[in-house]
Amino acid sequence: MDEVNPPPPGGRNYVDKKIRDARGNLVSDKTANKPFLVYREWKVKEEEKERLKAEKAKRRAEKIARGEALGPEDELEKEPSAVLAIAQLVLFLVGSVVLAGWFITGSPLWGYDGKWAHLRTYIPQPQKLFTIEELARHDGSTPGTPIYLAIDAKVYDVTAGAHNYGIGGGYHNFAGIDASRAWATQCLRGHRTHDLRGLTAEELRSKDHWRNFFDNNRKYPHIGRVLLIPIDPQSPIPGACETDNPKSPSIGPQPPPPHQPSGKANKEL
């Protein structure tokens, strides 16, 4: 039976209602106790389930020992697999992170908007094989035509950056061609080629930096490959960049220095 304590002398009028918890103990029914009472009720139910399960397993073992046939009532419940338990835990953790991101930053991915946040990254896209001539027709000089460029024979659609790669753009000379050497040396006078012979390790890392930039930029999807003409090993290696020539074409974007996060420089593209 529920009990009510009288208000304390001189205190504010209130009713401290007592109820019995799942174990039969009298406890206060105040709001602060609600989570405890719910947990206690759940705990008691789980203990009862375990008790009944143990009794069932005992009866089953006794039947087997006596050589009696087992019936449907003797079947034991299957324990949840470890894989399922891990999957549930991972799902719970991911859900918690997503909800926290939504409430704290307004974005379920905590503001991340890279390629991994978009379905097209996980859905195979049709890839096209370009000839050098076909790629050259997409250099931004024809209005309404997509703008493409290539690095290491990988073709990217840079139409979204037409103000940079189209006519008049600072990086227009990189469009319509695989200029891997120019991406490595940042020089376009004689370096608008895929010939990488004679480059230093640092220059090759610069080229890889920009290829990775396009690989991970959601604005510029990878759409195919270009069939490049093999470099004749007997042909002359492109010479040094004539950076002091005022009439040389404008150079491309510089890679960030080692101490500067790459994202700052990449945003310029």
Solvent accessible surface area in square Angstrom, and as a share of the most:
residue,aa,sasa,rsa
1,M,197,0.88
2,D,72,0.37
3,E,87,0.39
4,V,91,0.52
5,N,62,0.32
6,P,109,0.69
7,P,68,0.43
8,P,60,0.37
9,P,139,0.87
10,G,93,0.89
11,G,36,0.35
12,R,218,0.79
13,N,141,0.72
14,Y,115,0.44
15,V,109,0.63
16,D,32,0.17
17,K,90,0.38
18,K,48,0.20
19,I,39,0.20
20,R,122,0.45
21,D,16,0.09
22,A,46,0.35
23,R,116,0.42
24,G,35,0.34
25,N,77,0.39
26,L,66,0.33
27,V,29,0.17
28,S,16,0.10
29,D,40,0.21
30,K,119,0.50
31,T,112,0.65
32,A,81,0.63
33,N,34,0.17
34,K,93,0.39
35,P,96,0.60
36,F,85,0.36
37,L,25,0.12
38,V,102,0.59
39,Y,119,0.45
40,R,49,0.18
41,E,86,0.39
42,W,134,0.47
43,K,77,0.33
44,V,39,0.22
45,K,113,0.48
46,E,53,0.24
47,E,73,0.33
48,E,70,0.32
49,K,122,0.52
50,E,97,0.44
51,R,114,0.41
52,L,93,0.46
53,K,67,0.29
54,A,64,0.50
55,E,66,0.30
56,K,55,0.23
57,A,40,0.31
58,K,134,0.57
59,R,129,0.47
60,R,63,0.23
61,A,58,0.45
62,E,71,0.32
63,K,44,0.19
64,I,94,0.48
65,A,90,0.69
66,R,145,0.53
67,G,67,0.65
68,E,78,0.35
69,A,94,0.73
70,L,64,0.32
71,G,18,0.18
72,P,121,0.76
73,E,111,0.50
74,D,9,0.04
75,E,104,0.47
76,L,78,0.39
77,E,133,0.60
78,K,195,0.83
79,E,123,0.55
80,P,98,0.62
81,S,62,0.40
82,A,75,0.58
83,V,119,0.68
84,L,88,0.44
85,A,51,0.39
86,I,107,0.54
87,A,53,0.41
88,Q,106,0.47
89,L,100,0.50
90,V,77,0.44
91,L,131,0.65
92,F,138,0.58
93,L,92,0.46
94,V,81,0.46
95,G,29,0.28
96,S,46,0.30
97,V,85,0.49
98,V,52,0.30
99,L,108,0.54
100,A,37,0.29
101,G,0,0.00
102,W,142,0.50
103,F,165,0.69
104,I,123,0.62
105,T,70,0.41
106,G,53,0.51
107,S,28,0.18
108,P,50,0.31
109,L,83,0.41
110,W,114,0.40
111,G,56,0.53
112,Y,104,0.40
113,D,69,0.36
114,G,17,0.17
115,K,45,0.19
116,W,138,0.48
117,A,35,0.27
118,H,56,0.25
119,L,139,0.69
120,R,102,0.37
121,T,42,0.25
122,Y,130,0.49
123,I,95,0.48
124,P,125,0.79
125,Q,86,0.38
126,P,123,0.78
127,Q,98,0.44
128,K,109,0.46
129,L,107,0.53
130,F,3,0.01
131,T,54,0.31
132,I,60,0.31
133,E,113,0.51
134,E,48,0.21
135,L,3,0.01
136,A,49,0.38
137,R,149,0.54
138,H,33,0.15
139,D,36,0.19
140,G,15,0.15
141,S,60,0.39
142,T,71,0.41
143,P,127,0.80
144,G,88,0.85
145,T,36,0.21
146,P,51,0.32
147,I,10,0.05
148,Y,24,0.09
149,L,0,0.00
150,A,0,0.00
151,I,0,0.00
152,D,39,0.20
153,A,12,0.10
154,K,42,0.18
155,V,0,0.00
156,Y,0,0.00
157,D,31,0.16
158,V,0,0.00
159,T,58,0.34
160,A,63,0.49
161,G,0,0.00
162,A,45,0.35
163,H,135,0.60
164,N,20,0.10
165,Y,0,0.00
166,G,5,0.05
167,I,118,0.60
168,G,79,0.76
169,G,12,0.12
170,G,43,0.42
171,Y,35,0.13
172,H,41,0.18
173,N,44,0.23
174,F,0,0.00
175,A,2,0.01
176,G,6,0.06
177,I,43,0.22
178,D,4,0.02
179,A,0,0.00
180,S,1,0.01
181,R,11,0.04
182,A,0,0.00
183,W,0,0.00
184,A,5,0.04
185,T,30,0.17
186,Q,15,0.07
187,C,2,0.01
188,L,6,0.03
189,R,94,0.34
190,G,60,0.58
191,H,7,0.03
192,R,91,0.33
193,T,30,0.18
194,H,42,0.19
195,D,7,0.04
196,L,54,0.27
197,R,59,0.22
198,G,66,0.64
199,L,24,0.12
200,T,76,0.44
201,A,67,0.52
202,E,123,0.55
203,E,50,0.22
204,L,64,0.32
205,R,152,0.56
206,S,14,0.09
207,K,14,0.06
208,D,43,0.22
209,H,42,0.19
210,W,1,0.00
211,R,59,0.22
212,N,69,0.35
213,F,15,0.06
214,F,1,0.01
215,D,39,0.20
216,N,77,0.39
217,N,30,0.15
218,R,99,0.36
219,K,84,0.36
220,Y,1,0.00
221,P,44,0.28
222,H,64,0.29
223,I,37,0.19
224,G,0,0.00
225,R,115,0.42
226,V,6,0.03
227,L,99,0.49
228,L,51,0.25
229,I,117,0.60
230,P,121,0.76
231,I,59,0.30
232,D,78,0.41
233,P,104,0.65
234,Q,159,0.71
235,S,38,0.25
236,P,123,0.77
237,I,92,0.47
238,P,31,0.19
239,G,55,0.53
240,A,94,0.73
241,C,40,0.24
242,E,84,0.38
243,T,105,0.61
244,D,129,0.67
245,N,39,0.20
246,P,130,0.82
247,K,181,0.77
248,S,32,0.20
249,P,52,0.33
250,S,66,0.43
251,I,82,0.42
252,G,5,0.04
253,P,10,0.07
254,Q,96,0.43
255,P,43,0.27
256,P,26,0.17
257,P,55,0.34
258,P,145,0.91
259,H,159,0.71
260,Q,47,0.21
261,P,102,0.64
262,S,50,0.32
263,G,34,0.33
264,K,138,0.59
265,A,14,0.11
266,N,29,0.15
267,K,174,0.74
268,E,118,0.53
269,L,8,0.04
